[in-house]
Amino acid sequence: MTAPRYHTLPVTPFAQNCSIVWCPVTREAAVIDPGGDLPRIEAAARELGVTLTQIWLTHAHIDHAGGTAELAERLGLPIIGPHPGDAFWIDGLPEQSRMFGFPPAGHFTPTRWLHDGDTVQVGQCTLHVRHCPGHTPGHVVFHSPEAQRAFVGDVLFAGSIGRTDFPQGNHQQLIDSITQRLWPMGDDTVFIPGHGPESSFGEERRHNPFVRGT
C-alpha cells in the first residue's frame, strides 16, 4: 500500500491546521479541514504540484469547516465526512461564522458521511477512519498505518486534549476515544492535531497530564 505525503498549513484566526494529503504516484490530493483562507490552500496545492480532488472533514466547527461549501462549489469537490453526529454543527455553520467573526460560511450536505471502520482513498493511498466523539459527537480521525500518521482534529493535542464544553461535548467520551481508538494505532504514530505542533501517541501517553498513563 502506498504511503501518503502531507503538508500542513495554519488557516483562520484560530491557526487551525489544515492538511493537504496526496498520493505520490497520482499526485491526487485531499484537503483535510479547509476552515478558511482558501486562496492560501489553493496556492499551497499548486506549489506542491498536486490536484485537489476531495475534502475530508474531521468535524464541523467553524475553524475546521468554514471554507468547505465555497471550496467544494468552486472546484467541484466531494465532501467526505464527518460522522452524522455533527449534522447539527454543519447546520449551524452560518451562525458560527457570525458568532466568531469569520467570513460567511455556507451550509452543505456531505457527499458521504463517515462511520467508524470506514476507509477513504486518495489516488493509491488508503486511510482508515475512526469515530472519536467527545469534542463533538461526530468527530472522526484519519489514520495511515503506512505513513504512521494520524490526522486527529481536536481530539488530542501536544500536551492537551480537546475541549468538551461545547454543545454535546462529553469529557469521558473523549478520554475513551483517545485510549480505545488512538492508542492502539501505536506509540510511534505521529499525529497532526487541529492546532499546534505534531507529537506522537507515545509521547502523550508518557507526558500529557490529561491522559498520562492511560
Backbone as numpy.savetxt, mean C-alpha at the origin, in Angstrom:
# Nx Ny Nz CAx CAy CAz Cx Cy Cz
10.24 -17.84 -10.47 9.40 -16.64 -10.47 10.28 -15.39 -10.47
9.92 -14.41 -11.27 10.71 -13.19 -11.39 10.47 -12.27 -10.19
11.54 -11.75 -9.63 11.43 -10.82 -8.50 11.19 -9.41 -9.03
10.20 -8.70 -8.49 9.95 -7.34 -8.94 11.01 -6.37 -8.42
11.11 -5.25 -9.07 11.91 -4.13 -8.59 10.94 -3.01 -8.19
11.45 -2.06 -7.43 10.56 -1.00 -6.97 11.32 0.29 -6.70
10.58 1.36 -6.74 11.10 2.70 -6.41 10.03 3.39 -5.58
10.42 3.98 -4.46 9.46 4.62 -3.57 9.70 6.12 -3.53
8.62 6.89 -3.61 8.74 8.34 -3.50 7.65 8.87 -2.59
8.00 9.78 -1.68 7.00 10.37 -0.80 6.13 11.35 -1.57
4.83 11.27 -1.34 3.87 12.18 -1.98 2.93 12.75 -0.93
2.27 13.82 -1.27 1.29 14.53 -0.43 1.98 15.22 0.75
1.30 16.17 1.38 1.87 16.82 2.57 2.13 15.86 3.72
1.55 14.64 3.65 1.76 13.65 4.71 2.98 12.76 4.44
3.73 13.06 3.36 4.92 12.27 3.00 4.61 10.77 2.97
3.58 10.43 2.23 3.14 9.04 2.10 4.02 8.33 1.07
4.48 7.14 1.41 5.38 6.39 0.53 4.60 5.72 -0.60
4.58 6.34 -1.75 4.02 5.74 -2.96 5.13 4.92 -3.62
4.81 3.69 -4.01 5.83 2.83 -4.63 5.43 2.44 -6.05
6.40 2.51 -6.93 6.24 1.98 -8.29 6.94 0.63 -8.31
6.19 -0.42 -8.63 6.70 -1.79 -8.63 6.64 -2.32 -10.05
7.76 -2.83 -10.56 7.73 -3.24 -11.97 8.44 -4.57 -12.19
8.05 -5.17 -13.32 8.67 -6.41 -13.79 9.91 -6.04 -14.61
11.09 -6.56 -14.25 12.29 -6.20 -15.00 12.33 -6.78 -16.40
11.47 -7.75 -16.67 11.44 -8.37 -18.00 10.57 -7.56 -18.96
9.34 -7.26 -18.53 8.39 -6.59 -19.42 8.37 -5.08 -19.25
8.93 -4.58 -18.13 8.91 -3.14 -17.78 7.50 -2.64 -17.51
6.56 -3.55 -17.30 5.22 -3.15 -16.87 5.27 -2.86 -15.36
4.47 -1.86 -14.94 4.56 -1.41 -13.55 3.18 -1.20 -12.94
3.12 -1.42 -11.64 1.96 -1.04 -10.84 2.39 0.08 -9.91
1.47 0.98 -9.63 1.75 2.03 -8.65 0.92 1.74 -7.41
1.60 1.64 -6.27 0.94 1.35 -5.00 0.67 2.66 -4.28
-0.60 2.91 -3.98 -1.04 4.06 -3.16 -0.66 5.41 -3.76
-1.24 5.75 -4.92 -1.00 7.08 -5.51 -1.86 8.14 -4.80
-1.40 8.59 -3.65 -2.19 9.51 -2.84 -2.32 10.91 -3.41
-1.36 11.31 -4.25 -1.38 12.64 -4.83 -0.08 12.91 -5.55
0.15 14.19 -5.89 1.36 14.57 -6.63 1.54 13.71 -7.87
0.47 13.55 -8.64 0.49 12.64 -9.78 1.55 12.99 -10.82
1.81 14.28 -11.12 2.89 14.57 -12.08 4.24 14.00 -11.64
4.51 14.01 -10.33 5.78 13.44 -9.83 5.80 11.93 -10.03
4.67 11.28 -9.80 4.61 9.83 -9.98 4.82 9.47 -11.44
4.15 10.18 -12.32 4.28 9.89 -13.75 5.69 10.20 -14.25
6.30 11.26 -13.74 7.68 11.60 -14.12 8.64 10.51 -13.65
8.41 9.99 -12.44 9.27 8.93 -11.93 9.18 7.68 -12.80
7.95 7.35 -13.23 7.79 6.19 -14.11 8.54 6.37 -15.42
8.47 7.57 -15.97 9.21 7.84 -17.23 10.71 7.70 -17.01
11.19 8.25 -15.90 12.63 8.17 -15.63 13.09 6.74 -15.41
12.23 5.92 -14.85 12.57 4.50 -14.64 12.44 3.69 -15.92
11.79 4.25 -16.93 11.60 3.54 -18.18 10.57 2.43 -18.09
9.52 2.66 -17.26 8.48 1.64 -17.08 7.13 2.22 -17.50
6.20 1.33 -17.76 4.86 1.72 -18.18 3.86 1.35 -17.08
3.16 2.35 -16.56 2.15 2.09 -15.53 0.96 1.38 -16.17
0.62 0.20 -15.62 -0.49 -0.58 -16.17 -1.61 -0.83 -15.17
-1.38 -0.53 -13.89 -2.42 -0.76 -12.88 -2.12 0.00 -11.60
-3.14 0.16 -10.78 -3.03 0.79 -9.47 -3.37 -0.25 -8.41
-2.51 -0.36 -7.39 -2.78 -1.23 -6.25 -2.95 -0.37 -5.01
-3.99 -0.63 -4.23 -4.25 0.15 -3.02 -4.15 -0.73 -1.77
-3.39 -0.26 -0.77 -3.37 -0.95 0.52 -4.62 -0.62 1.33
-5.05 0.65 1.28 -6.25 1.08 1.98 -6.67 2.42 1.42
-7.79 2.95 1.92 -8.42 4.08 1.23 -8.39 5.38 2.02
-7.38 5.58 2.86 -7.21 6.90 3.46 -6.71 7.88 2.39
-7.02 9.16 2.58 -6.80 10.16 1.55 -5.35 10.24 1.07
-4.38 10.11 1.99 -2.98 10.25 1.59 -2.48 9.05 0.80
-3.23 7.96 0.81 -2.88 6.77 0.04 -3.69 6.63 -1.25
-4.92 7.11 -1.22 -5.84 6.86 -2.34 -6.35 8.13 -3.03
-5.91 9.29 -2.58 -6.50 10.55 -3.06 -6.35 10.80 -4.55
-5.26 10.31 -5.16 -5.07 10.54 -6.58 -5.54 9.41 -7.47
-6.15 8.40 -6.87 -6.48 7.17 -7.60 -7.45 7.41 -8.75
-8.58 8.07 -8.46 -9.61 8.24 -9.49 -9.06 9.00 -10.69
-8.32 10.09 -10.43 -7.79 10.90 -11.53 -6.77 10.13 -12.35
-5.86 9.42 -11.68 -4.83 8.68 -12.40 -5.44 7.54 -13.21
-6.41 6.84 -12.61 -7.05 5.73 -13.32 -7.78 6.22 -14.56
-8.46 7.35 -14.43 -9.22 7.87 -15.57 -8.29 8.38 -16.65
-7.25 9.09 -16.26 -6.37 9.70 -17.26 -5.58 8.66 -18.04
-5.10 7.60 -17.36 -4.26 6.61 -18.02 -5.01 5.32 -18.36
-6.28 5.24 -17.99 -7.06 4.05 -18.28 -6.59 2.83 -17.51
-6.28 3.02 -16.22 -5.71 1.94 -15.42 -6.77 1.27 -14.56
-6.70 -0.05 -14.41 -7.57 -0.74 -13.45 -7.10 -0.44 -12.03
-8.06 -0.41 -11.11 -7.79 -0.18 -9.69 -7.95 -1.51 -8.96
-6.86 -1.98 -8.37 -6.85 -3.29 -7.70 -6.75 -3.05 -6.20
-7.76 -3.49 -5.44 -7.77 -3.29 -4.00 -8.43 -1.98 -3.61
-8.60 -1.81 -2.30 -8.22 -2.71 -1.22 -9.28 -3.81 -1.01
-9.41 -4.27 0.23 -10.43 -5.23 0.63 -11.77 -4.49 0.75
-12.90 -5.15 0.53 -14.21 -4.48 0.60 -14.50 -3.79 1.93
-13.78 -4.16 2.99 -13.98 -3.49 4.26 -13.71 -2.00 4.24
-12.98 -1.53 3.22 -12.67 -0.10 3.11 -13.61 0.64 2.16
-14.70 0.02 1.76 -15.63 0.68 0.83 -16.12 2.01 1.39
-16.38 2.07 2.69 -16.90 3.32 3.26 -15.84 4.41 3.26
-14.56 4.04 3.35 -13.49 5.04 3.24 -13.40 5.57 1.81
-13.58 4.70 0.82 -13.59 5.17 -0.58 -14.76 6.13 -0.79
-15.93 5.77 -0.29 -17.10 6.65 -0.43 -16.84 8.01 0.21
-16.03 8.04 1.25 -15.78 9.29 1.97 -14.58 10.08 1.48
-13.95 9.66 0.37 -12.74 10.36 -0.09 -12.98 11.85 -0.38
-14.08 12.24 -1.03 -14.29 13.68 -1.23 -14.33 14.46 0.08
-14.99 13.90 1.10 -15.03 14.56 2.40 -13.66 14.57 3.06
-12.92 13.45 2.94 -11.57 13.41 3.49 -10.69 14.50 2.88
-10.81 14.69 1.57 -9.97 15.69 0.90 -10.27 17.08 1.43
-11.54 17.38 1.67 -11.89 18.70 2.23 -11.39 18.82 3.66
-11.54 17.78 4.43 -11.18 17.81 5.85 -9.68 18.06 6.05
-8.86 17.46 5.19 -7.41 17.54 5.38 -6.74 18.52 4.42
-7.53 19.27 3.66 -6.97 20.27 2.77 -6.26 19.72 1.56
-6.67 18.54 1.12 -6.09 17.93 -0.08 -6.83 18.42 -1.32
-6.23 18.30 -2.50 -6.98 18.56 -3.73 -8.22 17.67 -3.78
-9.28 18.11 -4.45 -10.50 17.30 -4.50 -10.21 15.88 -4.97
-10.72 14.92 -4.23 -10.51 13.50 -4.56 -11.80 12.92 -5.09
-11.72 12.26 -6.24 -12.91 11.67 -6.84 -13.23 10.32 -6.24
-14.49 9.95 -6.36 -14.93 8.63 -5.92 -14.63 7.62 -7.03
-14.42 6.38 -6.64 -14.18 5.32 -7.63 -14.68 4.01 -7.07
-14.88 3.07 -7.96 -15.17 1.68 -7.57 -14.01 0.83 -8.05
-13.33 0.10 -7.17 -12.21 -0.72 -7.62 -12.63 -1.69 -8.73
-11.74 -1.86 -9.68 -11.95 -2.85 -10.72 -12.01 -4.24 -10.12
-11.22 -4.44 -9.08 -11.15 -5.74 -8.40 -10.89 -5.52 -6.92
-11.78 -6.00 -6.09 -11.54 -6.02 -4.65 -10.58 -7.16 -4.33
-9.81 -7.01 -3.26 -8.85 -8.03 -2.86 -9.26 -8.71 -1.56
-8.86 -9.97 -1.42 -9.16 -10.75 -0.23 -7.90 -11.49 0.20
-7.87 -11.91 1.46 -6.71 -12.63 1.98 -6.43 -13.87 1.14
-5.17 -14.04 0.76 -4.78 -15.19 -0.04 -4.81 -14.96 -1.54
-5.31 -13.80 -1.98 -5.27 -13.47 -3.41 -3.84 -13.21 -3.86
-3.66 -13.13 -5.17 -2.39 -12.68 -5.74 -2.66 -11.55 -6.72
-1.65 -10.73 -6.94 -1.69 -9.71 -7.98 -0.46 -9.92 -8.86
-0.57 -9.53 -10.10 0.52 -9.79 -11.04 0.80 -8.56 -11.87
2.09 -8.28 -12.04 2.52 -7.23 -12.96 3.63 -7.83 -13.82
3.42 -7.89 -15.13 4.36 -8.57 -16.00 4.51 -10.02 -15.58
5.74 -10.45 -15.33 6.00 -11.83 -14.92 6.21 -11.96 -13.41
5.81 -10.95 -12.65 5.99 -10.93 -11.20 4.64 -11.10 -10.50
4.61 -11.98 -9.53 3.41 -12.23 -8.75 3.67 -11.88 -7.29
2.76 -11.10 -6.70 2.85 -10.77 -5.29 1.64 -11.33 -4.57
1.82 -11.70 -3.31 0.77 -12.30 -2.50 0.06 -11.23 -1.68
-1.24 -11.39 -1.52 -2.06 -10.42 -0.80 -2.44 -11.00 0.56
-2.22 -10.22 1.61 -2.69 -10.58 2.94 -3.61 -9.46 3.44
-4.76 -9.86 3.93 -5.70 -8.92 4.54 -5.22 -8.65 5.96
-4.91 -7.41 6.27 -4.34 -7.04 7.57 -5.14 -5.91 8.20
-6.34 -6.19 8.69 -7.18 -5.13 9.27 -6.64 -4.65 10.62
-7.15 -3.51 11.03 -6.78 -2.92 12.31 -6.63 -1.42 12.18
-5.77 -0.98 11.26 -5.67 0.46 10.94 -6.94 0.89 10.22
-7.32 0.13 9.21 -8.64 0.21 8.59 -9.14 -1.22 8.43
-10.46 -1.40 8.31 -10.97 -2.77 8.23 -10.63 -3.49 6.93
-10.34 -2.74 5.88 -10.07 -3.36 4.58 -8.62 -3.28 4.13
-7.70 -3.05 5.05 -6.29 -2.88 4.71 -5.70 -4.19 4.20
-4.91 -4.11 3.11 -4.17 -5.27 2.60 -2.70 -4.91 2.47
-1.86 -5.94 2.41 -0.44 -5.75 2.14 -0.06 -6.63 0.96
1.03 -6.25 0.28 1.52 -6.96 -0.90 2.91 -7.51 -0.61
3.09 -8.83 -0.79 4.34 -9.49 -0.40 4.95 -10.21 -1.59
6.23 -9.95 -1.82 6.99 -10.67 -2.84 8.03 -11.54 -2.15
7.78 -12.87 -2.04 8.79 -13.74 -1.43 10.11 -13.72 -2.21
10.04 -13.62 -3.54 11.25 -13.63 -4.36 12.15 -12.44 -4.05
11.55 -11.27 -3.84 12.32 -10.06 -3.54 12.53 -9.87 -2.04
11.86 -10.69 -1.22 11.88 -10.52 0.23 11.49 -9.09 0.61
10.39 -8.64 0.00 9.86 -7.30 0.25 8.36 -7.39 0.50
7.87 -6.52 1.38 6.44 -6.41 1.62 6.07 -4.93 1.69
5.01 -4.60 1.00 4.48 -3.22 0.98 3.30 -3.21 1.94
3.49 -2.60 3.11 2.56 -2.82 4.23 1.68 -1.62 4.56
1.74 -0.55 3.75 0.88 0.59 4.05 1.07 1.07 5.48
-0.05 1.28 6.18 0.02 1.83 7.53 -0.19 0.78 8.62
0.13 -0.49 8.33 0.03 -1.53 9.35 1.19 -1.41 10.34
2.41 -1.26 9.82 3.62 -1.29 10.63 4.60 -0.25 10.11
5.31 0.37 11.05 6.34 1.35 10.71 7.64 0.97 11.43
8.73 1.59 11.02 9.98 1.42 11.75 9.80 2.07 13.13
9.72 1.24 14.15 9.59 1.74 15.50 8.19 2.06 15.95
7.19 1.80 15.13 5.82 2.14 15.51 4.84 1.23 14.78
3.55 1.47 15.01 2.49 0.73 14.33 1.43 1.73 13.87
0.47 1.27 13.07 -0.56 2.14 12.56 -1.50 2.64 13.65
-2.08 3.80 13.41 -3.10 4.34 14.31 -4.36 3.48 14.24
-5.06 3.42 15.36 -6.31 2.66 15.38 -7.47 3.49 15.92
-7.28 4.82 15.94 -8.33 5.70 16.49 -9.24 6.26 15.41
-9.09 5.80 14.17 -10.00 6.19 13.10 -11.25 5.31 13.14
-12.32 5.71 12.45 -13.53 4.87 12.42 -13.21 3.44 11.99
-13.72 2.49 12.76 -13.55 1.05 12.55 -12.10 0.58 12.67
-11.26 1.38 13.33 -9.94 0.91 13.69 -10.04 -0.02 14.89
-9.05 -0.90 15.06 -9.11 -1.87 16.15 -7.68 -2.27 16.52
-7.25 -1.89 17.73 -5.87 -2.10 18.13 -5.51 -3.58 18.18
-6.33 -4.39 18.82 -5.99 -5.81 18.94 -5.96 -6.49 17.58
-6.87 -6.08 16.71 -6.90 -6.63 15.35 -5.61 -6.28 14.62
-5.11 -5.07 14.84 -3.86 -4.66 14.20 -2.69 -5.50 14.70
-2.61 -5.69 16.00 -1.54 -6.52 16.56 -1.63 -7.94 16.00
-2.83 -8.47 15.93 -3.01 -9.82 15.37 -2.57 -9.87 13.91
-2.88 -8.83 13.14 -2.47 -8.80 11.74 -0.95 -8.84 11.62
-0.28 -8.07 12.47 1.18 -8.02 12.43 1.78 -9.37 12.81
1.31 -9.93 13.91 1.95 -11.14 14.43 1.57 -12.39 13.66
0.33 -12.44 13.16 -0.15 -13.65 12.49 0.04 -13.63 10.98
0.17 -12.43 10.39 0.23 -12.36 8.93 1.52 -11.74 8.40
2.15 -10.86 9.16 3.42 -10.31 8.70 4.61 -11.13 9.18
4.65 -11.46 10.46 5.82 -12.19 10.98 6.10 -13.48 10.23
5.09 -14.26 9.81 5.41 -15.49 9.08 6.11 -15.26 7.74
6.12 -14.03 7.25 6.86 -13.75 6.01 8.37 -13.84 6.22
8.81 -13.84 7.48 10.23 -14.04 7.77 10.93 -12.81 8.28
11.84 -13.01 9.24 12.58 -11.89 9.84 13.40 -11.12 8.82
13.86 -11.78 7.75 14.72 -11.11 6.77 13.93 -10.28 5.77
12.62 -10.39 5.79 11.81 -9.62 4.85 11.86 -8.13 5.19
12.19 -7.34 4.21 12.21 -5.88 4.35 10.84 -5.35 3.98
10.32 -4.42 4.80 9.01 -3.88 4.49 9.10 -2.39 4.17
8.23 -1.99 3.24 8.11 -0.60 2.83 6.84 -0.08 3.48
6.96 0.78 4.49 5.77 1.27 5.19 5.13 2.44 4.45
3.96 2.82 4.92 3.27 3.95 4.31 3.91 5.29 4.58
4.74 5.35 5.60 5.44 6.59 5.96 6.77 6.21 6.59
7.81 6.99 6.32 9.09 6.78 6.98 9.95 5.74 6.31
11.07 5.39 6.97 12.06 4.51 6.35 11.66 3.05 6.36
12.33 2.28 5.50 12.16 0.84 5.48 12.79 0.22 6.73
12.34 -0.98 7.04 12.93 -1.77 8.11 12.70 -3.23 7.76
13.06 -4.13 8.66 12.79 -5.55 8.46 11.87 -6.05 9.56
11.17 -7.14 9.29 10.29 -7.69 10.32 11.10 -8.15 11.53
12.29 -8.71 11.30 13.12 -9.14 12.41 13.54 -7.97 13.30
13.89 -6.87 12.67 14.27 -5.67 13.43 13.12 -5.19 14.31
11.92 -5.19 13.76 10.77 -4.72 14.54 10.40 -5.71 15.64
10.53 -6.98 15.39 10.25 -7.98 16.43 11.20 -7.81 17.61
12.43 -7.39 17.31 13.42 -7.24 18.38 13.31 -5.90 19.10
12.96 -4.83 18.37 13.13 -3.49 18.95 11.89 -2.60 18.96
10.86 -2.90 18.17 9.69 -2.05 18.13 8.91 -2.19 19.45
8.75 -1.10 20.23 8.13 -1.24 21.56 6.69 -1.71 21.52
6.02 -1.56 20.40 4.61 -1.94 20.31 4.43 -3.44 20.07
5.42 -4.08 19.46 5.28 -5.50 19.11 6.51 -6.32 19.46
7.41 -5.75 20.27 8.66 -6.44 20.63 8.35 -7.75 21.33
9.00 -8.81 20.87 8.85 -10.10 21.50 7.60 -10.88 21.12
6.83 -10.36 20.17 5.61 -11.07 19.78 5.90 -12.12 18.73
